[in-house]
Amino acid sequence: MIRILGTVLGALVGLAFGSFLNVCLSRWPEHESVVQPRSHCRNCGRTLRWWENIPVISWLALRARCRTCRGKIGWRYPIVELSLAAAWGVSIWRQLPAVYSPGWSRISVFDAVWFGAERMALCWLLIGLAALDVERLWLPDWLTLGGAALGAGMNVVRFTVHFIWNTIPLHWTTVGGPISHRAYVFDVVVRWLVAMLAAPLVILLVRWIYRFLRGRKGSEMAEAKLMLMVAAWLGLSYTFLAFVLGVLMAAVSAGIVLTSRRKVNAGGGSMFTKPPLGTFLCVGGIISALWGSPIIGAYLRWASFY
């Protein structure tokens, strides 16, 4: 029951933060403050009443139209809110048992809480970037590189807590004592740094190969910075999974578009004029963040690695 209530509460908070994310997505491209003025119709400028700001419900009640000017309220609003609610609900559902389980140590509880907070923050960033890339083919550096710095900082805090915790002899988990533990921490940090270097290099390698074969640019530098951000949060194996999933989804999408020979004008959806690879990489990152462990484990068992 606690797990269900916690998940529902997390989803409801996710809806609220999804509503705030929609405000950011509308104002960031226009270089407007996300604090002032109050929420208003982007078409007629009328300030919205409180009941017009209820996530998803207001969009349904208003039938996706401003009640004053009848301007259209896009599908992005409920999609972002529901996506973040689902991501936060899943994060809490997966981590909550470790918090109240009587058999877990304090460091395990810390890991569960911190891990859940990391995944929730990362999903907020990735959903926002995915929406920006779909609508404007825009992955701003301050968001990708800033997100990478935030992810690296959160992992530094986690590594530091683990290092301090395990320097106490009572908590040594390795036979070799502090020397072996320091070697373990060093190995983890090195692997994380390697992930942060390797992830953007994969995108750049694809870009260079495409340019060599076709004589024109492939993916942009923005996608490389996005992969750097994902690696800063998830590490190498989960980032590689995100990359593979994103590329597969992009390939399937491009195949459907080419098969259907869909034509759009220059002002039409960017989804078909130029497939937003960044969006697919973001979706791959969300899947990897929430379900990476069982997916990687299933693959290793299928490939008979263990």
Disulfide bonds with the S-S distance in Angstrom:
none
